[in-house]
């Protein structure tokens, strides 16, 4: 088996837009919880046009590479991938915090032949509903997946797929994940990533969850990406 560039390291790619409140914590967490500086080749922030202090705070970390991109998560993620030099790409939300030694866990998985996957996820709250959602992430089924669980994938496989589908300004994570499941190329690693529940607290837990489920249903029923985005802009963003 080809070693999938396992010795070339991991490129962490984080799309950002006005994340001044959390970006410092995110970067410090990544640096403090990596097992080796040799494993994490670089951290790339792909900025979609921040107007706050996000970039100022990010640039305080000399090991972080900041790039500019067209606004929109799939554009920002693809732009980060194009700039990446690692053979393993690790896509991460700014408010999701991977487990201790996350880099070693990812490298071990790729070395065993798992070309793509994610961590289990729990929210930073003990609310019963969030504990239930967290429990669902232990199952290896695409309905239990989402971008906030993070996504590792070898560069070769990412390029074969064609990257994130830029027709989908939302739901882009799920489109990539669906493709990986269709190819039987997905592994859920048995370690816990912690994600922020801030959006649910801001919008209302039940309301926001129902809206996300409606988007999932609309996609299942065949609605085109522009209508999904219009729904998202009207009721969520």
SULFEN-V580113 format. One record per backbone hydrogen bond with DSSP energy under -1.0 kcal/mol. NH is the residue of the N-H (numbers start at 1). CO is the residue of the C=O. E is the energy in kcal/mol with one decimal. If there is no record, write none. Layout:
# SULFEN-V580113
((NH:CO:E) (NH:CO:E))
This chain:
# SULFEN-V580113
((6:3:-1.6) (8:5:-2.4) (10:39:-2.9) (11:88:-2.8) (12:42:-2.6) (13:90:-2.9) (14:44:-2.9) (16:46:-2.2) (22:19:-1.5) (23:19:-2.2) (26:22:-2.3) (27:23:-2.5) (28:24:-2.5) (29:25:-2.2) (30:26:-2.2) (31:27:-2.1) (32:28:-2.3) (33:29:-1.9) (40:36:-1.2) (41:10:-1.8) (42:10:-1.4) (44:12:-3.6) (45:65:-2.9) (46:14:-2.3) (47:67:-2.8) (48:16:-2.3) (57:53:-2.4) (58:54:-2.2) (59:55:-2.4) (61:58:-1.9) (64:61:-2.1) (65:43:-3.0) (67:45:-2.8) (69:47:-2.4) (76:72:-2.6) (77:73:-2.9) (78:74:-2.2) (79:75:-2.3) (80:76:-2.2) (81:77:-2.1) (82:78:-2.2) (83:79:-1.4) (88:9:-1.4) (89:153:-2.9) (90:11:-2.8) (91:151:-3.0) (92:13:-2.4) (96:93:-1.6) (97:194:-3.3) (101:33:-2.7) (102:99:-1.4) (105:101:-2.2) (106:102:-2.3) (107:103:-2.4) (108:104:-2.7) (109:105:-2.0) (110:106:-2.4) (111:107:-2.6) (112:108:-1.5) (113:110:-1.8) (114:109:-2.4) (117:152:-2.1) (118:187:-1.9) (119:149:-1.4) (120:189:-1.1) (120:191:-1.8) (122:193:-2.6) (124:195:-1.7) (125:123:-1.1) (131:127:-2.0) (132:128:-1.9) (133:129:-2.2) (134:130:-2.4) (135:131:-2.0) (136:132:-1.6) (137:134:-1.1) (138:135:-1.5) (139:136:-1.6) (141:139:-1.7) (144:141:-2.1) (145:142:-1.4) (149:146:-1.8) (150:147:-1.9) (151:91:-2.1) (152:117:-2.7) (153:89:-2.3) (154:115:-2.1) (155:87:-2.6) (158:154:-2.4) (159:155:-2.5) (160:156:-2.1) (161:157:-2.1) (162:158:-1.4) (163:158:-2.1) (168:165:-1.6) (175:171:-1.8) (176:172:-1.8) (177:173:-2.6) (178:174:-2.6) (179:175:-1.8) (180:176:-2.1) (181:177:-2.4) (182:178:-2.3) (183:179:-1.4) (184:181:-1.3) (185:180:-3.1) (187:116:-1.3) (189:118:-3.3) (191:189:-1.7) (193:120:-3.0) (194:97:-2.5) (195:122:-2.5) (196:95:-2.1) (201:197:-2.2) (202:198:-2.0) (203:199:-2.6) (204:200:-2.5) (208:204:-2.7) (209:205:-2.2) (210:206:-2.4) (211:207:-2.1) (212:208:-2.3) (213:209:-2.2) (214:210:-2.2) (215:211:-1.9) (216:212:-2.2) (217:213:-2.6) (218:214:-2.9) (219:215:-2.4) (220:216:-2.1) (221:217:-2.2) (222:219:-1.3) (223:218:-2.6) (228:224:-1.7) (229:225:-2.3) (230:226:-1.9) (231:227:-2.2) (232:228:-2.3) (233:229:-2.8) (234:230:-2.0) (235:231:-2.4) (236:232:-2.4) (237:232:-2.5))
